[in-house]
Amino acid sequence: MEIIQFLQNIDWLFAAVLLIGGRYWGQRYFRITKNNDFNFLAFATLFGGAWLLIKKVSGTLNQSDFGNLFLTYLFTTSFYQLLAKKLFEWVEQKFKNNE
């Protein structure tokens, strides 16, 4: 039951943007170091701040959003390191072999 509540609090749009943007845009055009993991984390942090600013300016930021977006940020960055990074590499390798 607690896992279902946890998953319901995730902002899936924000998570998808962090994963895809961090993997492709963040690691190709937003380079802080040679370590791609740090580049992904830096992009996710900066984009998280920009997302909060956009929600604040547009007037859609609620008090509960801070906790949910922070939870989403933690979930997404951990999920990337544990599973998504390998999945992205596998998919990229499959498409590279087909070319």
URVENHU-V708772 format. One record per pair of residues at least 12 apart in sequence whose ideal C-beta (glycine too) atoms are under 10 Angstrom apart, sorted by the first residue. I is the first residue (numbers start at 1). GAP is how many residues later the second one is. D is the distance in whole Angstrom. If there is no record, write none. Layout:
i:I gap:GAP d:D
i:I gap:GAP d:D
This chain:
i:6 gap:65 d:8
i:6 gap:69 d:8
i:7 gap:68 d:9
i:8 gap:60 d:9
i:9 gap:55 d:9
i:9 gap:58 d:8
i:9 gap:59 d:5
i:9 gap:60 d:10
i:9 gap:62 d:6
i:9 gap:63 d:8
i:9 gap:66 d:9
i:10 gap:58 d:7
i:10 gap:59 d:10
i:10 gap:61 d:7
i:10 gap:62 d:5
i:10 gap:65 d:6
i:10 gap:66 d:8
i:10 gap:69 d:10
i:11 gap:40 d:9
i:11 gap:54 d:8
i:11 gap:57 d:6
i:11 gap:58 d:6
i:11 gap:60 d:8
i:11 gap:61 d:5
i:11 gap:62 d:9
i:11 gap:64 d:10
i:11 gap:65 d:9
i:12 gap:60 d:8
i:12 gap:64 d:10
i:13 gap:38 d:10
i:13 gap:59 d:9
i:14 gap:30 d:10
i:14 gap:33 d:9
i:14 gap:34 d:8
i:14 gap:37 d:6
i:14 gap:41 d:10
i:14 gap:51 d:10
i:14 gap:54 d:9
i:14 gap:55 d:6
i:14 gap:58 d:5
i:14 gap:59 d:8
i:14 gap:62 d:8
i:15 gap:54 d:10
i:15 gap:56 d:10
i:15 gap:57 d:5
i:15 gap:58 d:9
i:15 gap:60 d:7
i:15 gap:61 d:5
i:15 gap:62 d:10
i:15 gap:64 d:8
i:15 gap:65 d:10
i:15 gap:69 d:10
i:16 gap:60 d:9
i:17 gap:27 d:10
i:17 gap:30 d:7
i:17 gap:34 d:8
i:17 gap:59 d:9
i:18 gap:22 d:9
i:18 gap:25 d:8
i:18 gap:26 d:5
i:18 gap:27 d:10
i:18 gap:29 d:6
i:18 gap:30 d:7
i:18 gap:33 d:9
i:18 gap:54 d:8
i:18 gap:55 d:7
i:18 gap:57 d:10
i:18 gap:58 d:5
i:18 gap:59 d:8
i:18 gap:61 d:10
i:18 gap:62 d:8
i:19 gap:21 d:9
i:19 gap:25 d:9
i:19 gap:57 d:6
i:19 gap:58 d:9
i:19 gap:60 d:8
i:19 gap:61 d:6
i:19 gap:65 d:6
i:19 gap:66 d:10
i:19 gap:68 d:10
i:19 gap:69 d:8
i:20 gap:64 d:10
i:20 gap:68 d:9
i:21 gap:19 d:9
i:21 gap:22 d:7
i:21 gap:23 d:8
i:21 gap:26 d:6
i:22 gap:14 d:9
i:22 gap:15 d:10
i:22 gap:17 d:8
i:22 gap:18 d:4
i:22 gap:19 d:8
i:22 gap:20 d:9
i:22 gap:21 d:5
i:22 gap:22 d:5
i:22 gap:23 d:10
i:22 gap:25 d:8
i:22 gap:54 d:8
i:22 gap:55 d:8
i:22 gap:58 d:7
i:22 gap:62 d:9
i:22 gap:63 d:10
i:22 gap:66 d:10
i:23 gap:13 d:9
i:23 gap:16 d:10
i:23 gap:17 d:7
i:23 gap:20 d:9
i:23 gap:57 d:8
i:23 gap:61 d:8
i:23 gap:62 d:8
i:23 gap:64 d:10
i:23 gap:65 d:5
i:23 gap:66 d:10
i:23 gap:69 d:9
i:24 gap:64 d:9
i:24 gap:68 d:10
i:25 gap:18 d:7
i:25 gap:22 d:9
i:26 gap:13 d:6
i:26 gap:14 d:6
i:26 gap:15 d:9
i:26 gap:16 d:7
i:26 gap:17 d:3
i:26 gap:18 d:7
i:26 gap:20 d:9
i:26 gap:21 d:8
i:27 gap:12 d:5
i:27 gap:13 d:6
i:27 gap:16 d:8
i:27 gap:61 d:10
i:29 gap:14 d:9
i:30 gap:12 d:7
i:30 gap:13 d:5
i:30 gap:16 d:8
i:30 gap:17 d:9
i:31 gap:12 d:10
i:32 gap:14 d:10
i:36 gap:49 d:9
i:37 gap:40 d:9
i:37 gap:43 d:9
i:37 gap:44 d:7
i:37 gap:48 d:8
i:40 gap:36 d:10
i:40 gap:37 d:8
i:40 gap:40 d:6
i:40 gap:41 d:9
i:40 gap:44 d:10
i:40 gap:45 d:8
i:41 gap:32 d:10
i:41 gap:36 d:6
i:41 gap:39 d:9
i:41 gap:40 d:9
i:44 gap:29 d:6
i:44 gap:30 d:10
i:44 gap:32 d:7
i:44 gap:33 d:6
i:44 gap:36 d:8
i:45 gap:28 d:8
i:45 gap:32 d:9
i:47 gap:26 d:9
i:48 gap:21 d:7
i:48 gap:22 d:8
i:48 gap:24 d:9
i:48 gap:25 d:5
i:48 gap:28 d:9
i:48 gap:29 d:10
i:51 gap:14 d:10
i:51 gap:18 d:7
i:51 gap:21 d:10
i:51 gap:22 d:9
i:52 gap:13 d:8
i:52 gap:14 d:8
i:52 gap:17 d:7
i:52 gap:18 d:10
i:55 gap:14 d:8
